[in-house]
Amino acid sequence: MLFENQDFSSGLKQAGSLDEHIFRYCEFAGMQIEGGNFTSTFLACCFTDCEWYWGLFNTAIFVDVKFLNCTFLGTGFSGVRFINCEFENCSFLKDNLGGKCAFNEVSWFACTQKNCNGLEQEFLTRDNKQSYIS
C-alpha cells in the first residue's frame, strides 16, 4: 500500500504497520516501537525523535530519508539499502541484554552522519567512498 504526504506524528497502531508498504514524503515523529519486522520502502521521508528497540529492518529501502535524534537499541539491519540518507544526532546502542545493533549486508550510498553514536564504525569499515562522517 502506498502512503503519501502523511504525518505519523501520533505514531502507528502497531509495529507491523511499517511492514511491506511504500511511504513517500511522510513524516514520522515521536514513535517508540519495540520489536517488529520492517520491510517497507521509504522515499523522501523524515524520522524525528523515534526510538526502536529490538527492531529488525530486513531488506528495507531508504532513499533521501532523514533520521533526526533517533535511537536504535539492539536493532538489526539486514540487507538494507540506504541511498542519500542523512543521520543527525542518532544513537545506535546496546539493548538491555548488551546486544549491539547489527549491520549485515547493508548498502550505503551517498549517506552522511553528524553527531551520531555507534554508526561511525559502520561507515569506516565499509568500502563506501560515497558515505561521509561529519
C-alpha positions as CSV (number, residue, x, y, z in Angstrom):
1,M,0.0,0.0,0.0
2,L,1.2,3.5,-0.8
3,F,1.2,6.2,1.9
4,E,2.0,9.6,0.5
5,N,2.4,13.0,2.3
6,Q,1.2,11.7,5.6
7,D,2.1,12.8,9.1
8,F,2.6,9.9,11.5
9,S,3.5,12.2,14.5
10,S,0.9,10.5,16.6
11,G,2.5,7.2,15.9
12,L,1.3,3.9,14.4
13,K,-1.1,1.4,15.8
14,Q,1.4,-1.4,15.7
15,A,5.0,-2.1,14.6
16,G,3.7,-4.2,11.7
17,S,2.2,-1.1,10.2
18,L,5.7,-0.4,8.7
19,D,5.9,-3.8,7.0
20,E,5.6,-4.2,3.3
21,H,4.4,-0.8,2.3
22,I,5.7,2.3,0.4
23,F,6.0,5.6,2.3
24,R,6.7,8.7,0.2
25,Y,7.1,12.2,1.6
26,C,5.9,11.1,5.1
27,E,6.8,12.4,8.5
28,F,7.3,10.1,11.5
29,A,7.9,11.7,14.9
30,G,8.0,10.5,18.5
31,M,7.4,6.9,17.7
32,Q,8.5,4.3,20.2
33,I,8.5,0.8,18.7
34,E,9.5,-2.4,20.3
35,G,10.2,-5.4,18.1
36,G,8.7,-5.8,14.7
37,N,10.0,-6.6,11.2
38,F,10.3,-3.7,8.8
39,T,10.5,-4.4,5.1
40,S,9.0,-1.3,3.6
41,T,10.4,1.3,1.2
42,F,10.7,4.9,2.4
43,L,11.2,7.7,-0.1
44,A,12.0,11.3,1.0
45,C,10.6,10.7,4.5
46,C,11.8,12.1,7.8
47,F,12.1,10.3,11.2
48,T,12.4,12.6,14.2
49,D,12.8,11.6,17.8
50,C,11.9,8.0,17.1
51,E,13.1,5.0,19.1
52,W,13.4,1.4,18.0
53,Y,14.0,-1.4,20.5
54,W,14.9,-4.9,19.1
55,G,13.5,-4.0,15.7
56,L,14.6,-5.8,12.5
57,F,14.9,-3.9,9.3
58,N,15.1,-6.7,6.8
59,T,15.7,-5.7,3.2
60,A,14.1,-2.2,3.8
61,I,15.0,0.5,1.3
62,F,15.6,4.2,2.4
63,V,16.1,6.8,-0.3
64,D,16.5,10.5,0.6
65,V,15.5,9.8,4.2
66,K,16.4,11.9,7.2
67,F,16.9,10.5,10.7
68,L,17.0,13.2,13.3
69,N,17.5,12.5,17.0
70,C,16.6,8.8,16.6
71,T,17.7,6.0,18.9
72,F,18.2,2.3,17.9
73,L,18.6,-0.2,20.7
74,G,19.8,-3.7,19.7
75,T,18.3,-3.1,16.3
76,G,19.2,-5.3,13.4
77,F,19.7,-4.1,9.8
78,S,19.9,-7.0,7.3
79,G,20.1,-6.4,3.5
80,V,19.0,-2.8,4.0
81,R,19.8,-0.1,1.4
82,F,20.4,3.4,2.4
83,I,20.7,5.8,-0.5
84,N,21.4,9.5,0.0
85,C,20.2,9.4,3.7
86,E,21.2,11.7,6.5
87,F,21.7,10.7,10.1
88,E,21.9,13.5,12.7
89,N,22.2,13.2,16.5
90,C,21.3,9.5,16.2
91,S,22.4,6.7,18.6
92,F,22.9,3.0,17.8
93,L,23.1,1.5,21.3
94,K,23.1,-1.9,23.0
95,D,19.8,-3.3,24.3
96,N,19.2,-4.1,27.9
97,L,20.9,-7.5,27.4
98,G,24.0,-6.0,25.9
99,G,23.2,-6.8,22.3
100,K,24.6,-4.3,19.8
101,C,22.9,-3.0,16.7
102,A,23.9,-5.3,13.8
103,F,24.5,-4.4,10.2
104,N,24.6,-7.4,7.9
105,E,24.9,-6.9,4.1
106,V,23.9,-3.2,4.4
107,S,24.5,-1.0,1.4
108,W,25.3,2.7,1.9
109,F,25.5,5.2,-0.9
110,A,26.0,8.9,-0.5
111,C,24.9,8.9,3.1
112,T,26.0,11.3,5.8
113,Q,26.1,11.3,9.6
114,K,26.6,14.1,12.0
115,N,27.0,13.7,15.8
116,C,25.9,10.1,15.8
117,N,26.9,7.4,18.3
118,G,27.5,3.9,17.1
119,L,27.3,4.4,13.4
120,E,30.8,5.7,12.8
121,Q,32.5,2.3,12.7
122,E,29.9,1.1,10.2
123,F,30.8,3.9,7.8
124,L,34.5,3.5,8.4
125,T,34.6,-0.3,7.9
126,R,32.7,-0.4,4.7
127,D,34.3,0.4,1.3
128,N,31.8,3.2,0.8
129,K,33.7,6.2,-0.6
130,Q,30.3,7.9,-1.0
131,S,29.4,7.9,2.7
132,Y,30.6,10.5,5.0
133,I,31.1,11.4,8.7
134,S,30.9,15.0,9.6
